[in-house]
Amino acid sequence: MKRNKLITGLLLVLCAAQAKSQIVTGSDLYVKIGTVFSVDSLVLVPTEDLNLGNNYSLTVEHTAVPGNPTASIKKKYVFNNPVNFHGNVGIIYDPAELNGNTESMLELANSWSDESGFVTLSGSTRDLGLHFVSKDVADLDIRLLTLVNAQSALPVKLVTFDAEKDERRVKLTWRTSFEYNSDFFEIQRSRDMKSWKVLDHVSSAGESSQQVDYAYADADPIAGIGYYRLKMVDRDGTFAFSQIRKVSWDGTDLVVFPNPAGERLEMNVKDWSRVTKISVLNAGGSIVKETAGPRGAKEKYILLTGFQPGSYILEIKYRDGSSERTHFVKY
């Protein structure tokens, strides 16, 4: 009830906002866990401290993102740089902004790059009385945010892009759920996120409305910290960049012991506060056990009770989107 009253109050104040507004955060702005932070009908309630002290700017544009069969509503929020967010994100809209969309089918849609990389966030919560759509998210990089009908396709959807250690290689995997007029993916790597080297090209599906999985392995990664991104190039020469992923070879390698292991596998990671998920995969790549990162325990281990003897993969995922893998044997 308290949350509904709060959103109702925001609605009365924010619906009177100007057609276009902008904020610039400056160098020092932090939003504490659980604090409601709202700008021009965009509502953020973080579950981790939110750092906006990086000279972020936010522009509210009352135009739609093209889509098929319907475009987005006539409102989008544009940050000058992606904002990494954990918590509840929501948009209060005016029915006059619906642009042919059906209120009961609205979903949040986000892009971390530009209008060619939108992902529709299924499972959004809709409050039709308050004209409010929201969703709980984790590790979401917000750059462009809007609302769209659930069945509509916005331009090329890159659903996931991950980079992880695989023995002494870096394995890149990505997935699209919709492609139109796409040509190829260019794999790029950098030491400083300023100068980028082209590693290779991977042909795309071209035209697809189904999920398509892609993979690439960097067999000779650079020492220290390496950054990876995709350049998604269309047949007409237009392109967009993916989110950047980081892989570190600076001594933070995952170590497991004993190997082969019995009923318990010990794990050693330099900074456990960065860990978000621990997964065990079988030789076929299927997940057989998955847990959240351990909190507070002095000993970090995973129980292998009930595991069949054989070869497995332990995968550690971090808050910055990177991950590490190593093989172990259960006897």
C-alpha positions in Angstrom: 0.0 0.0 0.0 2.8 2.4 0.9 4.5 1.8 -2.5 1.2 2.4 -4.3 0.7 5.7 -2.5 4.2 6.7 -3.4 3.7 5.9 -7.1 0.4 7.7 -7.1 2.1 10.8 -5.7 4.8 10.6 -8.4 2.2 10.2 -11.1 0.4 13.5 -10.1 3.7 15.4 -10.0 5.4 13.9 -13.0 2.6 13.9 -15.6 2.8 17.7 -15.5 6.5 17.5 -16.7 7.7 19.3 -19.8 7.6 17.6 -23.1 11.4 17.3 -23.0 13.6 17.5 -19.9 17.2 16.7 -19.1 19.3 16.3 -16.0 23.1 16.3 -15.6 24.3 14.5 -12.5 27.7 16.0 -12.1 30.5 14.2 -10.4 28.9 13.2 -7.1 25.5 11.6 -6.9 24.7 8.3 -5.1 21.3 6.7 -4.6 21.2 4.4 -1.6 19.6 1.0 -1.5 15.8 1.2 -1.4 15.6 4.9 -2.2 13.0 5.9 -4.8 14.8 8.0 -7.5 12.5 9.5 -10.1 13.0 11.8 -13.1 10.2 12.8 -15.5 8.2 9.5 -14.9 11.2 7.2 -14.9 11.3 5.5 -11.5 14.3 3.6 -10.1 14.4 1.8 -6.8 17.9 0.2 -6.5 18.7 -2.9 -4.5 22.4 -2.0 -4.7 23.9 1.5 -4.2 23.5 3.3 -7.5 26.4 5.6 -8.6 25.4 8.3 -10.9 28.4 10.5 -10.1 30.0 10.0 -13.5 28.6 13.2 -15.2 25.6 11.2 -16.6 22.9 13.1 -18.5 19.4 11.9 -19.1 17.2 13.2 -21.9 13.5 12.4 -22.3 12.4 12.2 -25.9 8.7 12.1 -26.9 9.3 10.1 -30.1 8.8 6.4 -30.8 11.3 3.7 -31.6 10.4 2.0 -34.9 9.1 -1.6 -34.6 7.0 -4.3 -36.2 4.0 -4.6 -36.1 3.9 -1.6 -33.7 6.5 0.9 -32.7 7.2 1.8 -29.0 5.2 4.4 -27.1 6.0 8.0 -27.8 8.5 8.3 -24.9 12.0 7.1 -24.5 14.7 7.8 -21.9 18.2 8.3 -23.3 21.3 8.3 -21.0 24.6 9.6 -22.5 26.4 6.4 -21.2 25.0 3.1 -20.0 24.0 3.0 -16.3 24.5 -0.3 -14.6 21.4 -1.0 -12.4 20.2 -3.6 -9.9 16.6 -3.1 -8.6 13.2 -2.2 -9.8 12.9 0.1 -12.9 9.6 1.5 -14.1 8.0 4.0 -16.4 4.8 6.1 -15.8 3.2 6.9 -19.1 0.4 9.1 -20.3 -2.3 7.2 -22.3 -1.9 9.8 -25.0 1.6 8.5 -25.5 0.5 4.9 -26.3 1.0 5.3 -30.0 -1.3 2.3 -30.9 0.1 0.0 -28.2 -2.2 -1.9 -25.9 -1.8 -1.1 -22.2 -2.3 -4.7 -21.0 0.5 -5.9 -23.2 3.2 -3.3 -22.5 6.7 -4.5 -21.6 9.9 -2.5 -20.8 12.4 -2.5 -23.7 16.0 -1.5 -23.1 19.1 -1.0 -25.3 22.7 -0.6 -23.9 23.9 0.9 -27.2 21.5 2.6 -29.6 18.2 2.0 -31.4 19.5 -1.1 -33.2 20.1 -3.1 -30.1 16.8 -3.2 -28.1 15.9 -6.2 -25.9 12.3 -6.5 -24.7 12.2 -7.4 -21.0 9.4 -10.0 -20.7 7.6 -10.4 -17.4 7.1 -6.7 -16.7 4.4 -5.8 -14.1 1.6 -3.5 -15.3 -0.5 -1.2 -13.1 -3.2 -0.1 -15.6 -4.8 2.3 -13.0 -1.6 4.2 -12.5 -0.4 3.7 -16.1 2.8 2.3 -14.6 5.0 -0.6 -16.0 7.9 -1.9 -13.9 10.3 -4.9 -13.6 12.9 -6.2 -11.2 16.3 -6.4 -12.9 19.9 -7.4 -12.1 23.1 -6.1 -13.7 21.1 -4.3 -16.4 23.0 -1.6 -18.4 20.4 1.0 -19.2 21.1 3.4 -22.1 17.8 3.7 -24.0 14.5 2.7 -22.2 11.0 2.7 -23.5 7.7 0.6 -23.5 6.5 -1.6 -26.3 3.8 -4.2 -27.0 5.0 -7.7 -26.0 4.6 -9.2 -29.5 6.4 -6.3 -31.3 9.9 -6.6 -32.6 12.2 -3.6 -32.3 15.3 -3.5 -34.5 17.9 -6.4 -34.3 17.7 -8.0 -30.9 21.0 -9.0 -29.3 19.7 -11.0 -26.3 23.0 -11.9 -24.6 26.7 -11.3 -25.1 29.2 -13.0 -22.7 32.9 -13.4 -22.5 34.5 -16.0 -20.2 37.7 -17.8 -19.6 37.9 -21.3 -20.9 41.2 -22.8 -19.9 43.7 -20.4 -21.6 41.2 -19.1 -24.2 38.5 -16.5 -24.0 35.2 -17.8 -25.2 32.7 -15.3 -26.6 29.1 -16.4 -26.9 26.1 -14.3 -28.0 22.4 -14.8 -29.0 20.0 -12.9 -31.2 16.2 -13.3 -31.2 15.5 -11.2 -34.3 17.6 -10.2 -37.3 16.7 -8.2 -40.3 19.1 -7.3 -43.1 22.1 -8.2 -40.9 25.4 -9.1 -42.6 28.1 -10.1 -40.1 29.5 -9.6 -36.6 33.0 -8.1 -36.2 34.9 -9.3 -33.1 36.9 -6.5 -31.5 39.3 -6.5 -28.5 41.0 -3.7 -26.6 43.3 -3.1 -23.7 41.9 0.3 -22.8 38.4 0.6 -24.4 39.8 3.3 -26.6 41.8 1.5 -29.3 40.1 -1.6 -30.7 41.7 -4.4 -32.7 39.6 -6.5 -35.1 40.1 -10.2 -34.4 37.7 -11.8 -36.9 34.3 -11.8 -38.6 31.4 -14.1 -38.0 28.6 -14.3 -40.6 25.1 -13.6 -39.3 21.9 -15.4 -40.1 20.8 -12.4 -42.1 17.0 -12.7 -41.7 15.6 -14.5 -38.6 12.8 -14.3 -36.2 14.1 -17.2 -34.1 16.8 -17.4 -31.5 20.3 -17.9 -33.1 23.4 -18.7 -31.1 26.9 -17.7 -32.0 30.4 -18.4 -30.6 34.0 -17.4 -31.1 37.2 -18.3 -29.2 40.2 -16.0 -28.7 43.0 -18.5 -28.5 45.7 -15.9 -27.8 44.2 -13.4 -25.2 46.2 -10.5 -24.1 47.9 -10.5 -20.6 46.2 -8.4 -17.9 42.7 -7.0 -18.7 41.1 -7.4 -22.1 37.9 -5.9 -23.3 35.6 -7.4 -26.0 32.7 -6.1 -28.0 30.7 -6.9 -31.1 30.3 -4.6 -34.1 26.9 -5.7 -35.7 27.0 -4.7 -39.3 24.0 -4.7 -41.7 24.0 -5.2 -45.4 23.6 -1.5 -46.1 26.7 -0.7 -44.1 25.0 0.6 -41.0 26.2 -0.8 -37.7 25.8 -0.9 -33.9 28.1 -1.9 -31.0 27.3 -4.4 -28.3 27.9 -4.0 -24.6 31.6 -4.3 -23.6 32.7 -7.4 -21.7 35.9 -7.6 -19.6 38.2 -10.6 -19.0 41.1 -10.4 -16.6 44.3 -12.5 -16.6 45.9 -10.5 -13.8 46.1 -13.3 -11.2 42.4 -13.6 -10.4 42.2 -17.0 -12.0 39.8 -19.5 -10.5 41.5 -22.4 -8.7 39.7 -25.6 -7.6 41.0 -28.4 -5.4 41.3 -31.3 -5.0 41.1 -32.3 -8.6 39.9 -35.1 -9.0 37.4 -34.4 -6.3 35.2 -36.6 -4.0 32.1 -35.2 -2.3 33.4 -31.6 -2.0 35.1 -29.2 -4.3 37.0 -26.3 -2.8 37.1 -23.0 -4.7 39.6 -20.1 -4.5 38.7 -16.7 -6.0 40.5 -13.5 -5.3 37.4 -11.4 -4.6 34.2 -13.3 -3.7 32.2 -10.0 -3.4 32.3 -9.8 -7.2 30.7 -13.3 -7.6 27.0 -13.4 -8.6 26.5 -17.1 -9.6 28.3 -20.5 -9.4 27.3 -23.2 -11.9 28.4 -26.7 -12.5 28.0 -28.1 -16.1 28.3 -31.6 -17.3 30.5 -32.7 -20.3 27.5 -31.9 -22.6 27.3 -28.3 -21.4 24.1 -28.7 -19.4 23.8 -27.1 -16.0 23.5 -29.7 -13.2 23.9 -27.4 -10.2 23.6 -23.6 -9.8 23.8 -21.4 -6.7 24.2 -17.7 -5.9 27.6 -16.4 -4.9 28.5 -17.4 -1.3 28.0 -14.7 1.3 30.0 -14.4 4.5 31.3 -18.0 4.6 35.0 -18.4 5.4 35.3 -21.6 3.4 34.1 -21.5 -0.3 33.1 -25.0 -1.6 30.5 -26.8 -3.5 29.1 -30.2 -2.5 29.2 -32.9 -5.2 26.9 -35.3 -3.4 24.9 -37.3 -6.0 27.1 -36.4 -8.9 28.0 -39.2 -11.2 31.8 -39.9 -11.8 33.1 -38.0 -14.8 34.3 -34.7 -16.2 32.6 -31.4 -15.2 33.0 -27.6 -15.7 32.8 -25.1 -12.9 31.7 -21.6 -14.0 31.9 -18.4 -11.9 30.0 -15.3 -13.0 30.9 -11.8 -11.9 29.0 -8.6 -11.5 30.8 -6.9 -14.4 29.4 -9.5 -16.8 32.6 -11.5 -17.1 33.0 -15.2 -16.1 35.6 -17.9 -15.6 35.6 -21.6 -16.3 37.7 -24.5 -15.2 37.4 -28.3 -15.6 37.4 -30.8 -12.8 36.8 -34.5 -12.4 34.5 -36.2 -10.0 35.6 -39.7 -9.0 
